[in-house]
Amino acid sequence: MDSTPQLDAFLVRTERETSFGPGQLQDLLFDLWGDMKDTPAQPEVERWLTLTVERHLFSADEVRDALTSIRDLADLVPAESH
């Protein structure tokens, strides 16, 4: 699966901004969840959605690491398989 445009755009934002609120991440993660349903990336997206309910602030570094991990997991699945 190729990265989604939203994920790629958000990764660029992590280079310019220092932190993100949970609402900013939730919008992206809900979109990703729909795109990555039934892929190895789905549990990681769900884990991060849970964190957005529990926390109030996320550093750009941890968001970048999480999104990179999600992208890498999604890339393990051929596009035609889902």
DRENLOLUM-103913 format. One record per atom (N, C-alpha, C, O): residue number from 1; atom name; x, y, z. Coordinates in steps of 0.05 Angstrom, whole numbers, plus 5000, padded with zeros to 4 digits. Example, Ala and Ser with C-alpha at 12.3 -4.5 7.8 and 13.67 -1.06 7.14 Angstrom:
<nodes>
@num 1; atomo N; u 5264; v 4886; w 5156
@num 1; atomo CA; u 5246; v 4910; w 5156
@num 1; atomo C; u 5264; v 4934; w 5156
@num 1; atomo O; u 5285; v 4934; w 5169
@num 2; atomo N; u 5257; v 4955; w 5142
@num 2; atomo CA; u 5273; v 4979; w 5143
@num 2; atomo C; u 5258; v 5001; w 5157
@num 2; atomo O; u 5268; v 5023; w 5161
</nodes>
This chain:
<nodes>
@num 1; atomo N; u 5017; v 4976; w 5000
@num 1; atomo CA; u 5000; v 5000; w 5000
@num 1; atomo C; u 5018; v 5025; w 5000
@num 1; atomo O; u 5037; v 5026; w 5015
@num 2; atomo N; u 5011; v 5044; w 4983
@num 2; atomo CA; u 5026; v 5069; w 4984
@num 2; atomo C; u 5016; v 5086; w 5007
@num 2; atomo O; u 4994; v 5083; w 5017
@num 3; atomo N; u 5034; v 5104; w 5016
@num 3; atomo CA; u 5026; v 5122; w 5037
@num 3; atomo C; u 5002; v 5139; w 5028
@num 3; atomo O; u 5000; v 5145; w 5004
@num 4; atomo N; u 4986; v 5147; w 5046
@num 4; atomo CA; u 4964; v 5165; w 5039
@num 4; atomo C; u 4975; v 5193; w 5037
@num 4; atomo O; u 4994; v 5200; w 5051
@num 5; atomo N; u 4963; v 5210; w 5021
@num 5; atomo CA; u 4972; v 5238; w 5019
@num 5; atomo C; u 4970; v 5252; w 5046
@num 5; atomo O; u 4987; v 5269; w 5053
@num 6; atomo N; u 4949; v 5245; w 5062
@num 6; atomo CA; u 4946; v 5258; w 5088
@num 6; atomo C; u 4970; v 5251; w 5107
@num 6; atomo O; u 4980; v 5269; w 5121
@num 7; atomo N; u 4978; v 5226; w 5106
@num 7; atomo CA; u 5000; v 5218; w 5123
@num 7; atomo C; u 5026; v 5232; w 5114
@num 7; atomo O; u 5041; v 5242; w 5131
@num 8; atomo N; u 5031; v 5233; w 5089
@num 8; atomo CA; u 5055; v 5246; w 5079
@num 8; atomo C; u 5055; v 5276; w 5086
@num 8; atomo O; u 5075; v 5286; w 5094
@num 9; atomo N; u 5032; v 5289; w 5083
@num 9; atomo CA; u 5030; v 5317; w 5090
@num 9; atomo C; u 5035; v 5322; w 5119
@num 9; atomo O; u 5048; v 5341; w 5127
@num 10; atomo N; u 5024; v 5304; w 5136
@num 10; atomo CA; u 5028; v 5307; w 5165
@num 10; atomo C; u 5057; v 5303; w 5173
@num 10; atomo O; u 5067; v 5316; w 5190
@num 11; atomo N; u 5070; v 5284; w 5159
@num 11; atomo CA; u 5099; v 5280; w 5165
@num 11; atomo C; u 5115; v 5305; w 5159
@num 11; atomo O; u 5133; v 5312; w 5174
@num 12; atomo N; u 5107; v 5319; w 5138
@num 12; atomo CA; u 5121; v 5345; w 5132
@num 12; atomo C; u 5116; v 5365; w 5154
@num 12; atomo O; u 5134; v 5379; w 5162
@num 13; atomo N; u 5091; v 5365; w 5165
@num 13; atomo CA; u 5085; v 5383; w 5187
@num 13; atomo C; u 5102; v 5377; w 5212
@num 13; atomo O; u 5109; v 5396; w 5226
@num 14; atomo N; u 5109; v 5352; w 5216
@num 14; atomo CA; u 5125; v 5345; w 5240
@num 14; atomo C; u 5154; v 5357; w 5237
@num 14; atomo O; u 5168; v 5358; w 5257
@num 15; atomo N; u 5162; v 5364; w 5214
@num 15; atomo CA; u 5188; v 5377; w 5210
@num 15; atomo C; u 5187; v 5407; w 5216
@num 15; atomo O; u 5207; v 5419; w 5223
@num 16; atomo N; u 5163; v 5419; w 5215
@num 16; atomo CA; u 5160; v 5448; w 5219
@num 16; atomo C; u 5149; v 5455; w 5246
@num 16; atomo O; u 5156; v 5476; w 5257
@num 17; atomo N; u 5133; v 5437; w 5258
@num 17; atomo CA; u 5121; v 5443; w 5283
@num 17; atomo C; u 5134; v 5427; w 5306
@num 17; atomo O; u 5146; v 5406; w 5300
@num 18; atomo N; u 5130; v 5436; w 5330
@num 18; atomo CA; u 5144; v 5422; w 5353
@num 18; atomo C; u 5125; v 5404; w 5368
@num 18; atomo O; u 5134; v 5385; w 5381
@num 19; atomo N; u 5099; v 5409; w 5367
@num 19; atomo CA; u 5080; v 5393; w 5382
@num 19; atomo C; u 5053; v 5394; w 5369
@num 19; atomo O; u 5047; v 5411; w 5352
@num 20; atomo N; u 5036; v 5374; w 5377
@num 20; atomo CA; u 5009; v 5371; w 5366
@num 20; atomo C; u 4990; v 5364; w 5388
@num 20; atomo O; u 4996; v 5349; w 5406
@num 21; atomo N; u 4966; v 5376; w 5386
@num 21; atomo CA; u 4944; v 5368; w 5404
@num 21; atomo C; u 4930; v 5343; w 5395
@num 21; atomo O; u 4933; v 5335; w 5372
@num 22; atomo N; u 4915; v 5331; w 5413
@num 22; atomo CA; u 4902; v 5305; w 5405
@num 22; atomo C; u 4882; v 5308; w 5382
@num 22; atomo O; u 4880; v 5290; w 5366
@num 23; atomo N; u 4868; v 5330; w 5381
@num 23; atomo CA; u 4849; v 5334; w 5359
@num 23; atomo C; u 4862; v 5334; w 5332
@num 23; atomo O; u 4850; v 5323; w 5313
@num 24; atomo N; u 4885; v 5346; w 5330
@num 24; atomo CA; u 4900; v 5346; w 5304
@num 24; atomo C; u 4906; v 5318; w 5295
@num 24; atomo O; u 4904; v 5311; w 5272
@num 25; atomo N; u 4915; v 5301; w 5314
@num 25; atomo CA; u 4922; v 5274; w 5308
@num 25; atomo C; u 4898; v 5257; w 5303
@num 25; atomo O; u 4898; v 5239; w 5285
@num 26; atomo N; u 4876; v 5261; w 5318
@num 26; atomo CA; u 4852; v 5244; w 5314
@num 26; atomo C; u 4841; v 5246; w 5286
@num 26; atomo O; u 4834; v 5226; w 5274
@num 27; atomo N; u 4840; v 5271; w 5275
@num 27; atomo CA; u 4830; v 5274; w 5248
@num 27; atomo C; u 4846; v 5256; w 5228
@num 27; atomo O; u 4834; v 5242; w 5212
@num 28; atomo N; u 4872; v 5258; w 5230
@num 28; atomo CA; u 4889; v 5242; w 5212
@num 28; atomo C; u 4885; v 5212; w 5218
@num 28; atomo O; u 4882; v 5196; w 5199
@num 29; atomo N; u 4886; v 5204; w 5243
@num 29; atomo CA; u 4885; v 5176; w 5250
@num 29; atomo C; u 4859; v 5163; w 5242
@num 29; atomo O; u 4859; v 5140; w 5234
@num 30; atomo N; u 4836; v 5177; w 5245
@num 30; atomo CA; u 4811; v 5166; w 5236
@num 30; atomo C; u 4811; v 5161; w 5206
@num 30; atomo O; u 4801; v 5141; w 5196
@num 31; atomo N; u 4823; v 5180; w 5191
@num 31; atomo CA; u 4825; v 5176; w 5162
@num 31; atomo C; u 4843; v 5151; w 5156
@num 31; atomo O; u 4836; v 5135; w 5139
@num 32; atomo N; u 4865; v 5150; w 5170
@num 32; atomo CA; u 4883; v 5127; w 5166
@num 32; atomo C; u 4871; v 5101; w 5173
@num 32; atomo O; u 4875; v 5081; w 5160
@num 33; atomo N; u 4855; v 5101; w 5195
@num 33; atomo CA; u 4843; v 5077; w 5204
@num 33; atomo C; u 4825; v 5065; w 5182
@num 33; atomo O; u 4825; v 5041; w 5177
@num 34; atomo N; u 4810; v 5082; w 5169
@num 34; atomo CA; u 4793; v 5073; w 5147
@num 34; atomo C; u 4809; v 5062; w 5123
@num 34; atomo O; u 4802; v 5042; w 5111
@num 35; atomo N; u 4831; v 5076; w 5117
@num 35; atomo CA; u 4848; v 5067; w 5095
@num 35; atomo C; u 4864; v 5042; w 5101
@num 35; atomo O; u 4870; v 5027; w 5083
@num 36; atomo N; u 4869; v 5037; w 5126
@num 36; atomo CA; u 4887; v 5015; w 5134
@num 36; atomo C; u 4873; v 4992; w 5148
@num 36; atomo O; u 4886; v 4976; w 5161
@num 37; atomo N; u 4847; v 4992; w 5147
@num 37; atomo CA; u 4832; v 4971; w 5159
@num 37; atomo C; u 4841; v 4944; w 5148
@num 37; atomo O; u 4845; v 4941; w 5124
@num 38; atomo N; u 4844; v 4924; w 5166
@num 38; atomo CA; u 4852; v 4897; w 5159
@num 38; atomo C; u 4880; v 4896; w 5147
@num 38; atomo O; u 4886; v 4878; w 5131
@num 39; atomo N; u 4897; v 4914; w 5156
@num 39; atomo CA; u 4926; v 4913; w 5149
@num 39; atomo C; u 4942; v 4911; w 5174
@num 39; atomo O; u 4931; v 4915; w 5196
@num 40; atomo N; u 4968; v 4905; w 5172
@num 40; atomo CA; u 4985; v 4904; w 5196
@num 40; atomo C; u 4987; v 4931; w 5210
@num 40; atomo O; u 4994; v 4932; w 5234
@num 41; atomo N; u 4980; v 4953; w 5196
@num 41; atomo CA; u 4982; v 4980; w 5208
@num 41; atomo C; u 4957; v 4986; w 5226
@num 41; atomo O; u 4959; v 5004; w 5243
@num 42; atomo N; u 4935; v 4972; w 5223
@num 42; atomo CA; u 4911; v 4979; w 5237
@num 42; atomo C; u 4915; v 4979; w 5268
@num 42; atomo O; u 4906; v 4998; w 5280
@num 43; atomo N; u 4927; v 4959; w 5280
@num 43; atomo CA; u 4931; v 4960; w 5309
@num 43; atomo C; u 4947; v 4984; w 5319
@num 43; atomo O; u 4942; v 4994; w 5340
@num 44; atomo N; u 4967; v 4992; w 5303
@num 44; atomo CA; u 4983; v 5015; w 5311
@num 44; atomo C; u 4967; v 5040; w 5309
@num 44; atomo O; u 4969; v 5058; w 5326
@num 45; atomo N; u 4950; v 5043; w 5289
@num 45; atomo CA; u 4932; v 5066; w 5286
@num 45; atomo C; u 4913; v 5067; w 5310
@num 45; atomo O; u 4909; v 5088; w 5322
@num 46; atomo N; u 4902; v 5044; w 5317
@num 46; atomo CA; u 4883; v 5042; w 5340
@num 46; atomo C; u 4897; v 5049; w 5366
@num 46; atomo O; u 4886; v 5062; w 5383
@num 47; atomo N; u 4922; v 5040; w 5369
@num 47; atomo CA; u 4937; v 5046; w 5394
@num 47; atomo C; u 4941; v 5077; w 5396
@num 47; atomo O; u 4938; v 5088; w 5418
@num 48; atomo N; u 4948; v 5089; w 5374
@num 48; atomo CA; u 4951; v 5118; w 5375
@num 48; atomo C; u 4925; v 5133; w 5379
@num 48; atomo O; u 4924; v 5154; w 5391
@num 49; atomo N; u 4903; v 5123; w 5368
@num 49; atomo CA; u 4877; v 5135; w 5373
@num 49; atomo C; u 4871; v 5135; w 5403
@num 49; atomo O; u 4861; v 5154; w 5414
@num 50; atomo N; u 4877; v 5112; w 5416
@num 50; atomo CA; u 4873; v 5110; w 5445
@num 50; atomo C; u 4890; v 5130; w 5460
@num 50; atomo O; u 4880; v 5143; w 5479
@num 51; atomo N; u 4915; v 5134; w 5451
@num 51; atomo CA; u 4932; v 5153; w 5465
@num 51; atomo C; u 4921; v 5182; w 5462
@num 51; atomo O; u 4925; v 5198; w 5480
@num 52; atomo N; u 4908; v 5188; w 5440
@num 52; atomo CA; u 4898; v 5215; w 5437
@num 52; atomo C; u 4875; v 5221; w 5456
@num 52; atomo O; u 4869; v 5245; w 5461
@num 53; atomo N; u 4863; v 5201; w 5467
@num 53; atomo CA; u 4842; v 5205; w 5487
@num 53; atomo C; u 4855; v 5209; w 5515
@num 53; atomo O; u 4844; v 5222; w 5532
@num 54; atomo N; u 4877; v 5196; w 5519
@num 54; atomo CA; u 4890; v 5196; w 5545
@num 54; atomo C; u 4909; v 5219; w 5549
@num 54; atomo O; u 4915; v 5226; w 5572
@num 55; atomo N; u 4919; v 5231; w 5528
@num 55; atomo CA; u 4940; v 5252; w 5531
@num 55; atomo C; u 4931; v 5279; w 5519
@num 55; atomo O; u 4911; v 5280; w 5503
@num 56; atomo N; u 4945; v 5300; w 5526
@num 56; atomo CA; u 4938; v 5327; w 5517
@num 56; atomo C; u 4957; v 5339; w 5498
@num 56; atomo O; u 4951; v 5359; w 5485
@num 57; atomo N; u 4981; v 5327; w 5495
@num 57; atomo CA; u 5002; v 5339; w 5478
@num 57; atomo C; u 5021; v 5317; w 5468
@num 57; atomo O; u 5028; v 5299; w 5483
@num 58; atomo N; u 5030; v 5320; w 5444
@num 58; atomo CA; u 5048; v 5301; w 5431
@num 58; atomo C; u 5071; v 5316; w 5418
@num 58; atomo O; u 5066; v 5336; w 5404
@num 59; atomo N; u 5095; v 5307; w 5422
@num 59; atomo CA; u 5118; v 5320; w 5410
@num 59; atomo C; u 5119; v 5313; w 5380
@num 59; atomo O; u 5109; v 5291; w 5372
@num 60; atomo N; u 5130; v 5330; w 5364
@num 60; atomo CA; u 5133; v 5325; w 5336
@num 60; atomo C; u 5150; v 5300; w 5331
@num 60; atomo O; u 5144; v 5285; w 5313
@num 61; atomo N; u 5170; v 5296; w 5347
@num 61; atomo CA; u 5187; v 5272; w 5344
@num 61; atomo C; u 5172; v 5246; w 5347
@num 61; atomo O; u 5175; v 5228; w 5331
@num 62; atomo N; u 5156; v 5245; w 5369
@num 62; atomo CA; u 5141; v 5220; w 5373
@num 62; atomo C; u 5119; v 5216; w 5352
@num 62; atomo O; u 5114; v 5193; w 5344
@num 63; atomo N; u 5107; v 5237; w 5343
@num 63; atomo CA; u 5087; v 5235; w 5322
@num 63; atomo C; u 5101; v 5226; w 5296
@num 63; atomo O; u 5090; v 5208; w 5282
@num 64; atomo N; u 5124; v 5237; w 5289
@num 64; atomo CA; u 5138; v 5229; w 5266
@num 64; atomo C; u 5146; v 5199; w 5267
@num 64; atomo O; u 5142; v 5185; w 5247
@num 65; atomo N; u 5155; v 5190; w 5290
@num 65; atomo CA; u 5162; v 5162; w 5294
@num 65; atomo C; u 5138; v 5144; w 5290
@num 65; atomo O; u 5139; v 5123; w 5277
@num 66; atomo N; u 5115; v 5152; w 5302
@num 66; atomo CA; u 5091; v 5136; w 5300
@num 66; atomo C; u 5081; v 5135; w 5272
@num 66; atomo O; u 5074; v 5113; w 5262
@num 67; atomo N; u 5080; v 5157; w 5258
@num 67; atomo CA; u 5070; v 5158; w 5230
@num 67; atomo C; u 5089; v 5142; w 5212
@num 67; atomo O; u 5080; v 5130; w 5193
@num 68; atomo N; u 5114; v 5144; w 5216
@num 68; atomo CA; u 5133; v 5128; w 5200
@num 68; atomo C; u 5129; v 5099; w 5205
@num 68; atomo O; u 5130; v 5083; w 5185
@num 69; atomo N; u 5124; v 5091; w 5229
@num 69; atomo CA; u 5119; v 5063; w 5235
@num 69; atomo C; u 5093; v 5054; w 5222
@num 69; atomo O; u 5092; v 5032; w 5210
@num 70; atomo N; u 5072; v 5070; w 5223
@num 70; atomo CA; u 5047; v 5063; w 5210
@num 70; atomo C; u 5051; v 5061; w 5180
@num 70; atomo O; u 5041; v 5042; w 5168
@num 71; atomo N; u 5065; v 5080; w 5168
@num 71; atomo CA; u 5070; v 5079; w 5139
@num 71; atomo C; u 5086; v 5053; w 5132
@num 71; atomo O; u 5079; v 5040; w 5112
@num 72; atomo N; u 5106; v 5047; w 5148
@num 72; atomo CA; u 5122; v 5023; w 5142
@num 72; atomo C; u 5105; v 4997; w 5145
@num 72; atomo O; u 5108; v 4979; w 5128
@num 73; atomo N; u 5088; v 4996; w 5165
@num 73; atomo CA; u 5070; v 4973; w 5168
@num 73; atomo C; u 5051; v 4971; w 5144
@num 73; atomo O; u 5046; v 4949; w 5134
@num 74; atomo N; u 5041; v 4993; w 5136
@num 74; atomo CA; u 5022; v 4993; w 5113
@num 74; atomo C; u 5036; v 4985; w 5087
@num 74; atomo O; u 5023; v 4972; w 5070
@num 75; atomo N; u 5061; v 4992; w 5085
@num 75; atomo CA; u 5076; v 4985; w 5061
@num 75; atomo C; u 5082; v 4955; w 5058
@num 75; atomo O; u 5090; v 4945; w 5037
@num 76; atomo N; u 5078; v 4940; w 5080
@num 76; atomo CA; u 5082; v 4911; w 5080
@num 76; atomo C; u 5060; v 4897; w 5064
@num 76; atomo O; u 5063; v 4874; w 5057
@num 77; atomo N; u 5038; v 4911; w 5060
@num 77; atomo CA; u 5014; v 4898; w 5048
@num 77; atomo C; u 5012; v 4908; w 5019
@num 77; atomo O; u 5010; v 4932; w 5014
@num 78; atomo N; u 5011; v 4890; w 4999
@num 78; atomo CA; u 5007; v 4898; w 4972
@num 78; atomo C; u 4980; v 4912; w 4969
@num 78; atomo O; u 4960; v 4904; w 4981
@num 79; atomo N; u 4979; v 4933; w 4952
@num 79; atomo CA; u 4954; v 4949; w 4949
@num 79; atomo C; u 4930; v 4932; w 4941
@num 79; atomo O; u 4908; v 4938; w 4950
@num 80; atomo N; u 4934; v 4912; w 4924
@num 80; atomo CA; u 4911; v 4897; w 4915
@num 80; atomo C; u 4900; v 4877; w 4935
@num 80; atomo O; u 4879; v 4865; w 4931
@num 81; atomo N; u 4913; v 4875; w 4958
@num 81; atomo CA; u 4904; v 4855; w 4978
@num 81; atomo C; u 4882; v 4866; w 4997
@num 81; atomo O; u 4871; v 4851; w 5012
@num 82; atomo N; u 4876; v 4892; w 4995
@num 82; atomo CA; u 4855; v 4903; w 5013
@num 82; atomo C; u 4837; v 4922; w 4999
@num 82; atomo O; u 4819; v 4933; w 5011
</nodes>
